[in-house]
Amino acid sequence: MTSKSTFDVEDKYMAPFFVKQKISIERGEGVFVWDEEDNRYIDFTSGWGVTCIGHAQPVITEALTDQSRKILQNPNSGLTYSPARARLLELMHTVLPSHITHLFFSNSGAEANDAAIKLARKVTNRLDVISTHKSFHGRTISTASATGQATHREKFNPLMPNYLFVTYGDLDDLRQALNENVAAFILEPVQGEGGVIIPSKEYLTGAAKLCRENGTLLIADEVQTAFCRTGPMFVTGALDVKADFITMAKGIAGGFPFGAFAMTEEVAEKLEYGDHGGTYCGNPLGCAVAHAVIKYLLDHNVSENVARMGDICLDTMKEWQQLYPTLINEIRGAGLLLLIEFKDEEIATQVSDQCLAGKLFVRQTQGNGIRIFPALNINEDELREGLAIMQKAIESVIA
Ligand SMILES: Cc1ncc(COP(=O)(O)O)c(C=O)c1O
């Protein structure tokens, strides 16, 4: 096919949910991707925080090939045992915070959050769920109900009942909202889609404490932050925030659709046969890939690379803030999850368009922000090449 014919087919047959960028991606390698005309681009979005160890990563190809030669899906699915699943469970156990003991698998982040909310209601025998303004938890009806952004909610009213919202970062607001009806508080340790909002450690640990005192389960939505995105394997683990559930997806299998939710012993003890399930949950193929990805993160000390590359990125963005004060409001970042907040949406759109013209993918977020979240194993040359394109884009907008 050519890009043109690909555009025509997708535009004709795909449901119109996305405003498309007219680029048809044929292949990738590391942080680079190529379109059908063989133009090379740098991907600073890692497919929305997913291809955490790069495109066409050989360890993923090997795991996919090896496992698919053996078995993709067990007879009777999760009713039978799988060595690939057992290997992943053992490895996950070494990286999860020590108070977290049990795991189950999903196919996406929304599905993991959905399950955690559902099970928190069962475990506490309560109905209400608190979430935060500007949060993002997914696009199923229950996770859209938990998402604190009008654009993802209003069109679908009436949503699920019993969802309440508090201000992110405000412990008093949470304290006032908690009562004996609240089953769960669902919280991102860094709000990603909300614009890379980084709360204090005190907020996260304080929220966990308030929840515990109220008999409310804390669901840490680490779908975007887990697996070294901000440096550590889990933000809540590194900060000793004792969540009752941790949900994850995106980076867990480096591009293969997979997710998981993990819980404490106390929660697991209150769950029983039939409370949850799913056809693909813990399928051997996904488990084998997730195992390969997590092993790579550990073996290559990717966490350290994230800290180094994140610092370079943040320092560069700080320089830009000094250089272009008329354009840039603020910069924020944790590890390799960063955002430049421009004065308005128009400027961010122009910068984003200029980046693409310079063959760099970035992600416009919350209108006036541009989010950068490249593969976690990006090297300094690749990072600086992308940043140079971005700086040129900003300067062209000034001009
Ligand atoms: C924090 C968070 N939770 C949940 C989701 C939904 O995950 P998925 O798109 O895999 O359903 C996302 C996706 O961006 C997310 O960032």
The ligand as an SDF file (V2000), in Angstrom:
LIG
                    3D

 16 16  0  0  0  0  0  0  0  0999 V2000
   -3.6820    6.6160   34.4250 C   0  0  0  0  0  0  0  0  0  0  0  0
   -4.4130    5.8570   33.3580 C   0  0  0  0  0  0  0  0  0  0  0  0
   -5.3330    4.9620   33.7120 N   0  0  0  0  0  0  0  0  0  0  0  0
   -6.0050    4.2380   32.8060 C   0  0  0  0  0  0  0  0  0  0  0  0
   -5.7960    4.4180   31.4580 C   0  0  0  0  0  0  0  0  0  0  0  0
   -6.5550    3.6080   30.4620 C   0  0  0  0  0  0  0  0  0  0  0  0
   -5.7360    2.5960   29.9630 O   0  0  0  0  0  0  0  0  0  0  0  0
   -6.1410    1.8230   28.6160 P   0  0  0  0  0  0  0  0  0  0  0  0
   -6.1180    2.8240   27.5260 O   0  0  0  0  0  0  0  0  0  0  0  0
   -5.1020    0.7430   28.4910 O   0  0  0  0  0  0  0  0  0  0  0  0
   -7.4950    1.2650   28.8560 O   0  0  0  0  0  0  0  0  0  0  0  0
   -4.8360    5.3610   31.0370 C   0  0  0  0  0  0  0  0  0  0  0  0
   -4.5960    5.5900   29.6130 C   0  0  0  0  0  0  0  0  0  0  0  0
   -4.0470    6.5620   29.1820 O   0  0  0  0  0  0  0  0  0  0  0  0
   -4.1380    6.0930   32.0100 C   0  0  0  0  0  0  0  0  0  0  0  0
   -3.2150    7.0070   31.6620 O   0  0  0  0  0  0  0  0  0  0  0  0
  1  2  1  0
  2  3  1  0
  2 15  2  0
  3  4  2  0
  4  5  1  0
  5  6  1  0
  5 12  2  0
  6  7  1  0
  7  8  1  0
  8  9  2  0
  8 10  1  0
  8 11  1  0
 12 13  1  0
 12 15  1  0
 13 14  2  0
 15 16  1  0
M  END
$$$$
